[in-house]
């Protein structure tokens, strides 16, 4: 299993690190472990799946706003 840090996830998703930490707190992105500083680590596959879902929901939201 490949793991990603908060900063790596933030870069991959194109958001600030604080947003990734909020996703973890709100159980929208589940951490698989913690690093030495106690920050969450994420399964790379889970992060990829989350990004696909977020893009799909964002696309739906855009369509709804246009109608």
N, C-alpha and C positions, 0 to 999 in steps of 0.2 A: 504494500500500500504506500502510495506517495502522499506525503503530507505537505501542506502549505501553511506558512505563517500568516498572521493578520496582514502584514504589509504586502505579501505576495498576493493574497486574495484581493486586497484593495486595488492593487495595480491591475490584476486580471479583470476585475469588475469595473474598473474606472471610477472608483469612489474613494473617499477618504477612509483611513484606517478606523476612525471612530464609528463610521457607519457599519463596518464589518463587526466590530465589537457589539454594536447594538443588535445586529442580526442574530448574533450568538446569544445575547441576553434574552431576546424575544423568541428564542428557539426556532428561528426561521432558517438558520444555518447551524447545524449541530457540530460542535467540536468533538474530536476523537481523543484529544489529549491536551496537555498544557505544556508550555516550554518552561525553562528555568525561572523566568520572571513571572510565571503564572498566567501568561497570555495564551489564548486558545490556539490550537493547531487543528487544521481541517483536512479531511480526506479530499484529494484533488478531484476525484470523480464526483463527489457531492457538490463541490464548488462549480464544476462544469454543468451539472444538472440544474443547479440553482440559477446559473446565468441563462440557460435556455428558457427556463420557466419565466424568469423576470423579463426577458426579451419578448416572450409570447404575451405575457400580461400587459406589458407596455404597448405592444402593438394593438392589442384589443382596446386598451384605454384610448389610444389615438383614434381608432376607428369610431368609438363611441362619441368622442368629443367632436368629430367631424360631422356627425349626423344631427 
